[in-house]
Amino acid sequence: MAARDEWSVSCRDLAGRKRDLTIFTSNDRVVLVAPPGEAAVLGPLDVGRLRAALRDAVVAVAQAGSEP
């Protein structure tokens, strides 16, 4: 895979500070990186964005796996 597909979803930590969840693909895997040492608190809209980013990452992995 030439370029790494990457998505970001805004969230907050338990103290209410703005953070990001990062989703990227690595070979045939989807990797979710949470804020370091923190829990990610997501609102309903952010959960929808996370779901969409994960779906896009899975599609990217599937397409990369089917390329010659």
HELIX and SHEET records of a PDB file:
HELIX    1   1 PRO A   44  SER A   66  1                                  23    
SHEET    1   A 3 GLU A   6  ARG A  12  0                                        
SHEET    2   A 3 LYS A  18  SER A  26 -1                                        
SHEET    3   A 3 ARG A  29  VAL A  33 -1                                        
END                                                                             
